[in-house]
Amino acid sequence: MAGDTQITVVGNLTADPELRFTNSGVAVASFRVASTPRTYNRQTNQWENGTAMFLRCTAWRTLGENCAETLKKGMHVIVQGRLVQNNWQTAQGENRSSVEIQVDEVGPSLRYATAQVQRTEGGNYGGNNGGYGGQGGGNFGGNGGFGQQSRGSQQNSGYNAGPQGGADNDPWAAAPGGSSFDDQPPF
């Protein structure tokens, strides 16, 4: 939303996410991320940890359910969301406040790990008009998004895949002219 403070944090989960449901049945997952800055000390030739910052994160609805099912204590994650401040008054009349991240996106950091992404039922990356895996195709998708085959679909979609999808449209599948593969993009 306009005027919200956007924030991206990289850190480790301090505990497994806690999944709860509101009285109306809406899922909400809460977890904390410890973000520790590291600097290289040229005098000692060693990395040194700074003071850790602990941030409470809240993910709602399907995102919250997916967080509770996927994330575990100690995972190195990237969290993007809106920084919000909550204000309340205690029973003794004292004013209190806390800051938390209302999570928009979260995922594992792939710097020191690998991950297998599995699309959930009913999920897509951009609606039904293309984008990241919508039904209409689009530059990054088609029915399954990111080169994966969606459940119940006979088409394998990929980069710049239209109705046909598949590796035929993948510019990285083979080097131009049938030569050996190199690291340069084919465009």
C-alpha positions as a printed NumPy array, in Angstrom:
array([[  0.   ,   0.   ,   0.   ],
       [  1.074,   3.558,  -0.557],
       [  3.005,   5.029,   2.312],
       [  3.865,   1.685,   3.906],
       [  7.475,   1.065,   4.865],
       [  8.698,  -1.835,   2.729],
       [ 11.46 ,  -3.99 ,   4.195],
       [ 13.459,  -7.018,   3.141],
       [ 15.242,  -9.041,   5.816],
       [ 17.609, -11.98 ,   5.442],
       [ 18.189, -14.121,   8.503],
       [ 17.56 , -17.366,  10.366],
       [ 14.291, -18.552,  11.889],
       [ 14.558, -18.706,  15.675],
       [ 11.753, -21.302,  15.981],
       [  9.217, -23.143,  13.855],
       [  6.358, -20.872,  12.715],
       [  3.316, -20.947,  14.99 ],
       [  0.053, -21.347,  13.059],
       [ -3.169, -20.061,  14.616],
       [ -6.641, -19.277,  13.296],
       [ -8.77 , -16.224,  14.017],
       [-12.369, -16.611,  15.247],
       [-13.529, -16.27 ,  11.639],
       [-11.183, -19.087,  10.507],
       [ -8.426, -17.021,   8.877],
       [ -4.97 , -18.613,   9.17 ],
       [ -2.094, -16.565,  10.585],
       [  1.485, -17.767,  11.09 ],
       [  3.93 , -15.982,  13.383],
       [  7.685, -16.46 ,  13.431],
       [ 10.843, -14.565,  14.326],
       [ 13.836, -13.936,  12.118],
       [ 17.273, -13.204,  13.564],
       [ 19.281, -11.025,  11.187],
       [ 22.954, -10.743,  12.107],
       [ 25.229,  -8.374,  10.181],
       [ 28.702,  -9.711,   9.407],
       [ 31.778,  -7.672,   8.588],
       [ 35.242,  -8.705,   7.556],
       [ 38.038,  -7.498,   9.85 ],
       [ 41.115,  -6.961,   7.668],
       [ 43.401,  -6.736,  10.686],
       [ 42.497, -10.191,  12.001],
       [ 41.505, -11.636,   8.58 ],
       [ 38.289, -13.01 ,  10.094],
       [ 34.572, -12.454,   9.786],
       [ 32.934, -10.885,  12.84 ],
       [ 29.259, -10.972,  13.827],
       [ 27.481,  -7.762,  14.749],
       [ 24.511,  -7.421,  17.071],
       [ 21.597,  -9.625,  16.012],
       [ 18.253,  -7.977,  15.274],
       [ 15.182, -10.108,  16.053],
       [ 12.09 ,  -9.291,  13.994],
       [  8.633, -10.725,  14.519],
       [  6.938, -11.683,  11.242],
       [  3.257, -12.366,  10.583],
       [  1.941, -14.133,   7.467],
       [ -1.785, -14.383,   6.768],
       [ -4.078, -16.834,   4.988],
       [ -2.544, -19.287,   2.475],
       [  0.904, -17.719,   2.854],
       [  0.711, -18.359,   6.599],
       [ -0.338, -21.971,   6.087],
       [  2.491, -22.497,   3.58 ],
       [  5.   , -20.936,   6.004],
       [  3.905, -23.245,   8.825],
       [  4.146, -26.281,   6.561],
       [  7.483, -25.389,   4.945],
       [  9.659, -23.302,   7.261],
       [ 11.578, -24.811,  10.156],
       [ 13.778, -23.497,  12.947],
       [ 17.247, -22.497,  11.772],
       [ 16.354, -22.061,   8.087],
       [ 18.048, -19.149,   6.332],
       [ 15.183, -17.148,   4.782],
       [ 14.461, -13.96 ,   2.867],
       [ 11.383, -12.096,   4.12 ],
       [  9.805,  -9.155,   2.282],
       [  6.903,  -7.204,   3.668],
       [  5.583,  -4.075,   5.339],
       [  6.982,  -2.773,   8.603],
       [  4.092,  -1.942,  10.942],
       [  3.9  ,  -0.647,  14.493],
       [  1.276,  -2.017,  16.885],
       [  0.195,   0.175,  19.823],
       [ -1.848,  -0.956,  22.836],
       [ -2.481,  -0.213,  26.452],
       [ -1.893,  -2.705,  29.28 ],
       [ -4.423,  -3.433,  32.031],
       [ -2.38 ,  -1.099,  34.262],
       [ -2.804,   1.759,  31.747],
       [  0.765,   1.68 ,  30.377],
       [  1.209,   2.438,  26.678],
       [  3.137,  -0.227,  24.776],
       [  4.186,  -0.692,  21.178],
       [  5.904,  -3.288,  19.037],
       [  7.203,  -3.411,  15.474],
       [  6.64 ,  -6.382,  13.173],
       [  6.753,  -7.328,   9.506],
       [  3.448,  -8.087,   7.79 ],
       [  4.876, -10.646,   5.354],
       [  4.127, -10.339,   1.639],
       [  6.746, -12.834,   0.402],
       [  9.054, -15.342,   2.093],
       [ 11.376, -18.02 ,   0.831],
       [ 14.533, -19.934,   1.588],
       [ 17.871, -18.304,   0.855],
       [ 19.672, -20.387,  -1.742],
       [ 23.122, -19.04 ,  -0.926],
       [ 24.021, -22.057,   1.226],
       [ 21.167, -24.455,   0.495],
       [ 18.974, -25.894,  -2.234],
       [ 15.198, -26.115,  -2.35 ],
       [ 12.525, -28.029,  -4.225],
       [  9.591, -25.777,  -5.073],
       [  6.199, -27.426,  -5.261],
       [  3.197, -25.455,  -6.363],
       [  0.116, -25.718,  -4.147],
       [ -3.37 , -26.413,  -5.445],
       [ -5.061, -23.288,  -6.743],
       [ -1.891, -21.212,  -6.563],
       [ -0.448, -19.36 ,  -9.504],
       [  2.129, -16.707, -10.104],
       [  0.096, -13.891, -11.577],
       [ -3.536, -14.723, -12.088],
       [ -5.022, -16.07 , -15.289],
       [ -3.571, -13.53 , -17.656],
       [  0.029, -14.675, -17.935],
       [  2.734, -13.222, -15.78 ],
       [  4.396, -15.832, -13.611],
       [  2.493, -18.959, -14.603],
       [ -1.045, -17.78 , -15.291],
       [ -3.213, -19.707, -17.726],
       [ -2.642, -17.314, -20.616],
       [  1.086, -17.873, -21.045],
       [  3.323, -14.893, -20.638],
       [  7.031, -14.413, -20.651],
       [  7.744, -16.584, -17.64 ],
       [  5.044, -19.117, -17.614],
       [  2.11 , -20.705, -19.166],
       [  0.127, -23.215, -17.197],
       [  2.846, -24.415, -14.842],
       [  5.191, -21.476, -14.429],
       [  8.982, -21.542, -14.373],
       [  9.269, -24.656, -16.542],
       [  7.299, -26.932, -14.231],
       [  4.347, -29.046, -15.234],
       [  1.24 , -28.101, -13.303],
       [ -1.016, -30.719, -11.759],
       [ -3.585, -31.967, -14.235],
       [ -1.921, -30.197, -17.158],
       [ -0.467, -31.983, -20.148],
       [  1.558, -28.963, -21.237],
       [  5.044, -28.363, -19.949],
       [  5.547, -24.626, -19.763],
       [  8.785, -22.745, -19.62 ],
       [ 10.496, -19.494, -20.421],
       [  8.57 , -17.509, -23.038],
       [  6.226, -20.438, -23.434],
       [  3.001, -19.869, -25.245],
       [  0.404, -22.537, -25.892],
       [  3.043, -25.125, -26.87 ],
       [  5.408, -24.493, -23.928],
       [  8.341, -26.786, -23.326],
       [ 12.035, -26.733, -24.101],
       [ 11.504, -25.806, -27.773],
       [ 11.033, -22.219, -26.659],
       [ 13.806, -22.294, -24.052],
       [ 16.664, -20.075, -25.29 ],
       [ 19.09 , -21.754, -22.854],
       [ 18.296, -25.311, -23.96 ],
       [ 21.014, -25.384, -26.634],
       [ 23.722, -23.067, -27.858],
       [ 23.127, -21.353, -31.212],
       [ 24.442, -23.341, -34.181],
       [ 24.643, -26.586, -32.198],
       [ 27.967, -25.666, -30.61 ],
       [ 28.878, -26.63 , -27.071],
       [ 27.153, -24.842, -24.233],
       [ 28.647, -21.652, -22.833],
       [ 27.596, -19.278, -20.062],
       [ 26.499, -16.471, -22.355],
       [ 22.77 , -15.788, -22.756],
       [ 21.483, -16.615, -26.27 ],
       [ 20.327, -13.047, -26.973]])
